[in-house]
Amino acid sequence: MERVDGHPLSDEELQALDAYWRAANYLSVGQIYLLANPLLKEPLRPEHVKPRLLGHWGTTPGLNLVYVHLNRAIRQRELSMMSVIGPGHGGPAIVANTWLEGSWTATYPNTTQDEPGMARLFKQFSFPGGIPSHVAPEVPGSINEGGELGYSLSHAYGAAADNPDLVVACVVGDGEAETGPLATSWHSNKFLNPRRDGAVLPILHLNGYKIANPALLARIGDDELTALLRGVGHEPYLVEGSDPVEVHQAMAAAVDKCLDRIREIQVEARVEGEPVTRPAWPMIVLRTPKGWTGPRTVDGEPVEDTWRSHQVPLSGVRTNEDHLRQLEDWLRSYHPEELFDENGTPVESLLALAPRPSLRMGSSPHANGGLLTRNLELPEPAEYAVPVKAPGAEDGEPTKVFGQYLRDAFRLNEKHRNLRLVGPDETESNRLGAVYDVTGKAWVAGRRDTDLHLDPDGRVLEMLSEHTCQGWLEGYLLTGRHGVFSSYEAFVHIVDSMVNQHAKWLKTVNRLDWRRPIPSLNYLLTSHVWRQDHNGFSHQDPGFIDHVVNKKAEVVRVYLPPDTNTLLSTMDHCLRTRNYVNVVVAGKQPQPNWLDWEAAALHCARGIGVWDFAGNDEGDPDVVMACAGDVPTLETLAAVDLLREHLPDLRVRVVNVVDLMRLQDSTEHPHGLPDPEFDALFTTDKPVIFAYHGYPWLIHRLTYRRRNHENLHVRGYIEEGTTTTPFDMVVLNNLDRYHLAMDVIDRVPALRTKAVSVRQWLADQRVRHRVHTTRYGEDLPEVRNWRWGRPS
Amino acid sequence: MERVDGHPLSDEELQALDAYWRAANYLSVGQIYLLANPLLKEPLRPEHVKPRLLGHWGTTPGLNLVYVHLNRAIRQRELSMMSVIGPGHGGPAIVANTWLEGSWTATYPNTTQDEPGMARLFKQFSFPGGIPSHVAPEVPGSINEGGELGYSLSHAYGAAADNPDLVVACVVGDGEAETGPLATSWHSNKFLNPRRDGAVLPILHLNGYKIANPALLARIGDDELTALLRGVGHEPYLVEGSDPVEVHQAMAAAVDKCLDRIREIQVEARVEGEPVTRPAWPMIVLRTPKGWTGPRTVDGEPVEDTWRSHQVPLSGVRTNEDHLRQLEDWLRSYHPEELFDENGTPVESLLALAPRPSLRMGSSPHANGGLLTRNLELPEPAEYAVPVKAPGAEDGEPTKVFGQYLRDAFRLNEKHRNLRLVGPDETESNRLGAVYDVTGKAWVAGRRDTDLHLDPDGRVLEMLSEHTCQGWLEGYLLTGRHGVFSSYEAFVHIVDSMVNQHAKWLKTVNRLDWRRPIPSLNYLLTSHVWRQDHNGFSHQDPGFIDHVVNKKAEVVRVYLPPDTNTLLSTMDHCLRTRNYVNVVVAGKQPQPNWLDWEAAALHCARGIGVWDFAGNDEGDPDVVMACAGDVPTLETLAAVDLLREHLPDLRVRVVNVVDLMRLQDSTEHPHGLPDPEFDALFTTDKPVIFAYHGYPWLIHRLTYRRRNHENLHVRGYIEEGTTTTPFDMVVLNNLDRYHLAMDVIDRVPALRTKAVSVRQWLADQRVRHRVHTTRYGEDLPEVRNWRWGRPS
């Protein structure tokens, strides 16, 4: 690893940069501690200090250093740059810098660049009614809160994609660097095309400690660290030291070197006609003391350059006279009187160091991506719709047809370069392969002749890391572009915590009027629980829906389109929405087409409805058969078929649910059906047999307030499954047609005694199935060949 | 990277190994395809082939090669070795090998080592009523199913910990290697003490492809790959080729070299008195063709050495004459007639290559860890209990006291080396620091003078990767030892999918009588949602409980002890259980002690109960105030205090829930309360105001069948929160004492009109609080200083 030791700064420039850095440090300490007396115009007294001290000093001086030096580069090069701050606890640094540069005041005009503004800035930090201690959505220029740690690099790569003129400076904390998602996201550089995409400049901030431990990468020696970073495809430059003068010189030199190299790579790559190759992208390793310039020791214990500086180095300021003096000395060590004028406004020489307004990182439109969002040009979904002469007469392949629609969406938006499809390794397996007619899979690593669809210009991103896929897509959406994540249903749980954080981000931005809405996060979950009969139990889990519906109702939407045309309509809708997390679950296997395009579009618009073609209730059912999800819909219709054949006098109503949130109260979710409409569909007193795609309890959780809830009987996945046949999967979970029909007999009082022999026959079919399946390895012919509406 | 090219095998030995490998390959192909005619005694006909072809050929020949060569080393060195197979889809390989070596038949006596046994082995694979296609719990010798990918290495390190004589051979697939959890788990070697722990031998299997893509690590060039592996602390040896003769020689030489080096490292490290240092552990990179020895081309497309060999290379065998011939040729290319005798029994020369029974990897007791489990010697929890003169009169620090208990558990079991505490970086922050009195944090990386508690012999494992922590602990438990995972509540979602897989494993082993119960997976979730007022919204998420309760009821347990003594009793219980996932949520902040030891132990044994000291209902309440969780309990008691002061005639009953599953039906969960008991607690017709720790809907999901459900009103976390004060957190979510008291007034008919002024006063207090908090940054004194039972 090359240790950088150039001296590009003149004395004057160095002093100016150092003053700016001191100002940022002063403002950071002020945020953590001060409730009043922001300029220290009078001696510091206990009542000037916040009653609860909350914040993270440790990473802050390093972040301030980075920010100051990036500003220098932006000014000198007229650079379009944004920052992604992995050590999210370093909120004070980014708040301080965006205030200093003017972005904060531009965003929050009340927080002026003067003494009252500074006082407000200080007070609001980690204070009730104020802002969090992270680089949260409230911080202008942020797309990465960093509360959970691990996603900075993948966010940065998502932001850089399709933004050829953008450089994304990404600070990776050495704590964060230990997480799995971060560790593998280094490989994102194999998916970045230097011709088409922007650049990411990773800055690994090795300040050496986490909360109470050393950081691993700080303790493996420079040889291993260098090998590791070269191994992930980077050329690292080391900036190391604790003397500010030396570190400023080295950091300036390193930033210059890296940006020069990035420019060189891009110029080379952008020669038309040459093949795109993968360079070793430059990066910086910044090794400075944790809590740098803070108290060296407190109460006799070393603090600077140890984990003890992680949060608040002086904790007893309000009661401990020594701590109070130490704090005042610390604050005054930055010489605020040189940095701010009488009114608290940063002195001219500082203000001159901020980039011009449109280039300030805190004002980057990319970090308020909605500003840049352009609606997708979407094909007319009706043109892809499958013809349906009679419901259920023929099979369709939902994801395959949607793949054709998506192919043309790529085609229509090719010139805008604003759409991506991500997934671990499953675009083909999930039957979306049509997209490869117009675009490939991004790939800037080694190639072989037998490879298919690999292309540096590809718009499909596939890496066997759900975390990286999710991080890329979030970064892409947060910078205003569009995308779809296609995943096996069970394994999307891998990103549970990431979708949590994204949903929390969206909830927060809904309350920030300066943040413009961004395209929704669209999940297409296929290869779902009911068709993982081949992969078995470990691949069977429909619980992502349960996970998502706990997030704020204004943010989450869940759709279970039962066939090809409803999937088309649903996805077309989702791609037009903003600020949602849309979860769409749909199978990839051939399955009956129930609704023609018009019926599908209407059904999806309603989100829930009676399927008249299937029922015979004439407005007065004996039983309601409800279903949500493709396989439950199939089994429900097959059960209705059995019932109508064997119990022709029974009046059955079939209700299908596409938009799951229609089930919830209208007071709980904006899509919730008003009670009268719910009652009209489900009756107020008739048994309802509900066949549901996921864990059955979710339906109870959504409907417990409904009038007819006590008559609701839900079948769903009850964590039973293995490697078996498709029909056996539903049998194991009591969701099969025979069991649903038996449920009806058990719940409709008039049938209990009258239909004993039918019930026995149904039960026998289940036994026959098991015997047949375990003997021959396939389902009974009458199940495999069953079709709705065929004379039986 | 050193390419290994020794030739340690004599011709005879080489031929014998190759024959064993061919036998394993034959048995693997047989599993994927054959329903009958297992020895090809007659020409292959369509009806000999399974109707559905399910399985993964691509990784299988490489795994077979590895297994055969490990067997050689085990025999030659009398090695205690177990295997962890990352490419979990390679089930056929491990099933084949365990049958060949005799472990399968020892486990499943019906599947004999002869023709009928072979036929059974073939049929059962990926067949209804049979076994999954992964290295699932059904496979003897397995502790890593591999269905989800990413956890092999961390499992291997967990298994090696505290097993100094064990070598864990861990095959890492090049697909799996792209996942985040795997990518960071390479660093596990910084936590492995060569003196005390066993060794892990990673074998990176670079067969080059995933489902439909090249594998990244196969396409970054040998320089970067070598750098990467050295960077994570290994000395890699390359075995490469497609000529079996050469690869056998190289693989034998590489295995010898690595095991020699491991032995050398261990001998050196085990010299008493010398400091423990971290060596560069050897590992193998095995680069062989995907689908090696399978069909080169099918229907004109290249298959061997491409992704097309991932699953079933010949898919049309039942209908396509060419495919059928190709399959027969493929099977016969292994010369089964040389490998199995007339009866289908492996020939003597093969059987002689299996290790002796007790050393066979398929029979390793470590992989059936319950066999080796030794009960923990646990301290008497009563001795740690805090005295409680009056309920709520004094505060305790629950996790701090539990830390003292845990310290002594470490002390009592030190000689057995069978207990570990894992967590990302939070043992101290979660107030469990007392454990450092008797043990340290495992750490075999660089040290500095200022470090605290780092110790190669430490029993605490801290790495800022929840995935690695979870993987280590799972590996440790699955090999029969004990442990606790302490985590911030919000961020345990990071391992949602891992706990899914572990719960599925446990559900499956409950149905395998040869698998002995293992110690439970114990989560202590602290720094929970209600006390993340300082870290803010991104740190607030109580949804892990919701996630876990979807798993099989027989496996999951959830506890919410409300104070110090109940936490002690709960953890003491959990550490004694087997085959559960125990989720315990408890705060780390000082909070009232409600129950003395006797009351706490009794309350925890019941799991739910009336708190007579708090209520005044005399068996006939007007309202039931229920609570689960420490903060909800506090707010409930404070609300009761207000009600009893302002509405002294109101009869209030307080019910506290420790064991959340008591709420569910006894038919749904083994801990569920029978209906009459539930009704006795909650009444059948009185309003119940339930203050719950997590998302309120979960309580409805658990209780919707209960008779009094329609009178149940739940308050909980509704995804509102930010950086604020502790009391403001409950106010934002309507869980505060004032709101709970208002809920009572709103729900008890007699109060609605009578208590108007009290209700107004309560509402005013909420406003007062907000004004005070946002002005002063702390809670109202009457909230901060409130205590139960103090004259107000």
Contacts between the chains, C-beta under 8 A, distances in Angstrom:
chain1	res1	chain2	res2	distance
A	35	B	777	7.2
A	50	B	777	5.7
A	51	B	776	6.6
A	51	B	777	5.2
A	51	B	778	4.7
A	52	B	534	7.4
A	52	B	725	7.5
A	52	B	777	5.9
A	52	B	778	6.3
A	54	B	534	4.5
A	54	B	723	7.1
A	88	B	538	7.8
A	126	B	534	6.8
A	126	B	536	7.9
A	126	B	723	5.0
A	127	B	723	7.3
A	127	B	774	7.8
A	127	B	777	5.2
A	128	B	723	7.7
A	128	B	724	4.2
A	128	B	725	5.6
A	128	B	728	5.6
A	128	B	773	4.5
A	128	B	774	4.8
A	128	B	777	6.1
A	129	B	724	7.5
A	129	B	773	7.7
A	129	B	774	3.9
A	130	B	723	6.9
A	131	B	723	7.0
A	132	B	535	7.6
A	132	B	536	3.6
A	132	B	537	6.6
A	132	B	538	7.4
A	132	B	722	6.3
A	132	B	723	4.3
A	133	B	534	7.4
A	133	B	535	6.9
A	133	B	536	6.6
A	133	B	723	6.1
A	134	B	535	7.9
A	134	B	536	6.7
A	134	B	538	6.4
A	136	B	536	7.1
A	136	B	537	7.7
A	136	B	538	7.4
A	145	B	538	5.4
A	147	B	535	6.9
A	147	B	536	7.1
A	147	B	537	7.9
A	147	B	538	2.9
A	147	B	539	5.8
A	148	B	490	7.7
A	148	B	491	6.1
A	148	B	494	7.5
A	148	B	538	6.2
A	149	B	464	7.2
A	150	B	180	7.6
A	175	B	425	7.1
A	175	B	464	5.0
A	176	B	464	7.4
A	178	B	184	6.2
A	178	B	187	7.1
A	178	B	463	5.8
A	178	B	464	3.9
A	178	B	465	5.2
A	179	B	180	7.2
A	179	B	184	6.4
A	179	B	464	6.1
A	179	B	465	5.2
A	179	B	466	7.9
A	179	B	467	7.7
A	180	B	150	7.6
A	180	B	179	7.1
A	180	B	180	3.1
A	180	B	181	4.2
A	180	B	182	7.5
A	180	B	183	6.1
A	180	B	184	4.4
A	180	B	185	7.4
A	180	B	465	5.5
A	180	B	467	4.4
A	180	B	468	7.1
A	181	B	180	4.3
A	182	B	180	7.5
A	182	B	184	7.7
A	183	B	180	6.1
A	183	B	183	4.0
A	183	B	184	3.7
A	183	B	465	7.8
A	184	B	178	6.2
A	184	B	179	6.4
A	184	B	180	4.4
A	184	B	182	7.6
A	184	B	183	3.7
A	184	B	184	7.6
A	185	B	180	7.4
A	187	B	178	7.1
A	187	B	216	5.7
A	190	B	216	6.1
A	190	B	219	7.7
A	190	B	220	7.3
A	210	B	425	4.5
A	210	B	464	5.7
A	211	B	425	4.8
A	211	B	426	6.6
A	211	B	428	7.4
A	211	B	429	5.6
A	212	B	425	6.1
A	212	B	426	7.6
A	212	B	427	7.4
A	212	B	428	4.4
A	212	B	429	6.5
A	212	B	452	7.9
A	212	B	462	7.9
A	213	B	425	5.4
A	213	B	441	6.8
A	213	B	454	7.9
A	213	B	462	5.6
A	213	B	464	8.0
A	214	B	443	7.9
A	214	B	445	7.5
A	214	B	446	7.6
A	214	B	448	7.2
A	214	B	451	6.3
A	214	B	454	7.4
A	215	B	464	7.8
A	216	B	187	5.7
A	216	B	190	6.1
A	216	B	445	6.3
A	216	B	463	7.0
A	216	B	464	8.0
A	218	B	446	7.7
A	219	B	190	7.7
A	219	B	445	4.0
A	219	B	446	3.6
A	219	B	447	7.5
A	220	B	190	7.2
A	220	B	233	6.8
A	220	B	445	5.9
A	220	B	446	7.0
A	221	B	446	6.7
A	224	B	230	6.7
A	224	B	231	5.3
A	224	B	232	7.7
A	224	B	233	6.3
A	225	B	231	7.0
A	226	B	231	7.6
A	227	B	227	4.4
A	227	B	228	7.3
A	227	B	230	4.4
A	227	B	231	3.7
A	228	B	227	7.3
A	228	B	228	6.5
A	228	B	230	7.9
A	228	B	231	2.6
A	228	B	232	6.3
A	229	B	231	7.1
A	230	B	224	6.7
A	230	B	227	4.4
A	230	B	228	8.0
A	230	B	231	7.5
A	231	B	220	8.0
A	231	B	224	5.3
A	231	B	225	7.0
A	231	B	226	7.6
A	231	B	227	3.7
A	231	B	228	2.6
A	231	B	229	7.1
A	231	B	230	7.4
A	231	B	231	4.8
A	232	B	224	7.7
A	232	B	228	6.3
A	233	B	220	6.9
A	233	B	224	6.3
A	302	B	450	5.4
A	305	B	450	7.7
A	306	B	450	4.9
A	425	B	175	7.1
A	425	B	210	4.6
A	425	B	211	4.8
A	425	B	212	6.1
A	425	B	213	5.4
A	426	B	211	6.7
A	426	B	212	7.7
A	427	B	212	7.4
A	428	B	211	7.5
A	428	B	212	4.4
A	429	B	211	5.6
A	429	B	212	6.5
A	441	B	213	6.9
A	443	B	214	7.9
A	445	B	214	7.5
A	445	B	216	6.4
A	445	B	219	4.0
A	445	B	220	5.9
A	446	B	214	7.6
A	446	B	218	7.7
A	446	B	219	3.6
A	446	B	220	7.0
A	446	B	221	6.7
A	447	B	219	7.5
A	448	B	214	7.2
A	450	B	302	5.4
A	450	B	305	7.8
A	450	B	306	4.9
A	451	B	214	6.2
A	452	B	212	7.9
A	454	B	213	7.9
A	454	B	214	7.5
A	462	B	212	7.9
A	462	B	213	5.6
A	463	B	178	5.8
A	463	B	216	7.0
A	464	B	149	7.2
A	464	B	175	5.0
A	464	B	176	7.4
A	464	B	178	3.9
A	464	B	179	6.1
A	464	B	210	5.7
A	464	B	213	8.0
A	464	B	215	7.8
A	464	B	216	8.0
A	465	B	178	5.2
A	465	B	179	5.2
A	465	B	180	5.5
A	465	B	183	7.8
A	466	B	179	7.9
A	467	B	179	7.7
A	467	B	180	4.4
A	468	B	180	7.1
A	490	B	148	7.7
A	490	B	497	8.0
A	490	B	500	7.8
A	491	B	148	6.1
A	491	B	497	6.6
A	493	B	496	5.0
A	493	B	497	3.8
A	493	B	500	5.9
A	494	B	148	7.5
A	494	B	496	7.8
A	494	B	497	4.6
A	496	B	493	5.0
A	496	B	494	7.8
A	496	B	496	4.1
A	496	B	497	7.0
A	496	B	547	7.2
A	497	B	491	6.7
A	497	B	493	3.8
A	497	B	494	4.6
A	497	B	496	7.0
A	500	B	490	7.8
A	500	B	493	5.9
A	500	B	541	5.8
A	500	B	543	7.5
A	501	B	538	6.0
A	504	B	537	5.5
A	504	B	538	5.9
A	504	B	719	7.8
A	507	B	537	8.0
A	507	B	719	6.8
A	508	B	537	6.6
A	534	B	52	7.4
A	534	B	54	4.5
A	534	B	126	6.9
A	534	B	133	7.5
A	535	B	132	7.7
A	535	B	133	6.9
A	535	B	134	8.0
A	535	B	147	6.9
A	536	B	126	7.9
A	536	B	132	3.6
A	536	B	133	6.5
A	536	B	134	6.6
A	536	B	136	7.1
A	536	B	147	7.1
A	537	B	132	6.6
A	537	B	136	7.8
A	537	B	147	7.9
A	537	B	504	5.5
A	537	B	508	6.6
A	538	B	88	7.8
A	538	B	132	7.4
A	538	B	134	6.4
A	538	B	136	7.4
A	538	B	145	5.5
A	538	B	147	2.9
A	538	B	148	6.2
A	538	B	501	6.0
A	538	B	504	5.9
A	539	B	147	5.9
A	541	B	500	5.8
A	543	B	500	7.5
A	543	B	547	6.6
A	543	B	550	4.9
A	546	B	546	6.1
A	546	B	547	7.3
A	546	B	550	6.2
A	547	B	496	7.3
A	547	B	543	6.6
A	547	B	546	7.3
A	547	B	547	6.2
A	550	B	543	4.9
A	550	B	546	6.2
A	550	B	695	4.9
A	550	B	697	7.6
A	550	B	719	7.2
A	551	B	719	6.2
A	552	B	719	4.8
A	695	B	550	4.9
A	697	B	550	7.6
A	697	B	701	4.6
A	698	B	701	7.5
A	700	B	700	7.2
A	700	B	701	5.8
A	700	B	704	4.6
A	701	B	697	4.6
A	701	B	698	7.5
A	701	B	700	5.8
A	701	B	701	4.3
A	701	B	704	7.9
A	704	B	700	4.6
A	704	B	701	7.9
A	704	B	704	5.2
A	704	B	709	7.2
A	709	B	704	7.2
A	719	B	504	7.8
A	719	B	507	6.8
A	719	B	550	7.2
A	719	B	551	6.2
A	719	B	552	4.8
A	722	B	132	6.3
A	723	B	54	7.0
A	723	B	126	5.1
A	723	B	127	7.3
A	723	B	128	7.7
A	723	B	130	6.9
A	723	B	131	7.1
A	723	B	132	4.3
A	723	B	133	6.1
A	724	B	128	4.2
A	724	B	129	7.5
A	725	B	52	7.5
A	725	B	128	5.6
A	728	B	128	5.6
A	773	B	128	4.5
A	773	B	129	7.7
A	774	B	127	7.8
A	774	B	128	4.8
A	774	B	129	3.9
A	776	B	51	6.5
A	777	B	35	7.3
A	777	B	50	5.6
A	777	B	51	5.2
A	777	B	52	5.9
A	777	B	127	5.2
A	777	B	128	6.0
A	778	B	51	4.7
A	778	B	52	6.2
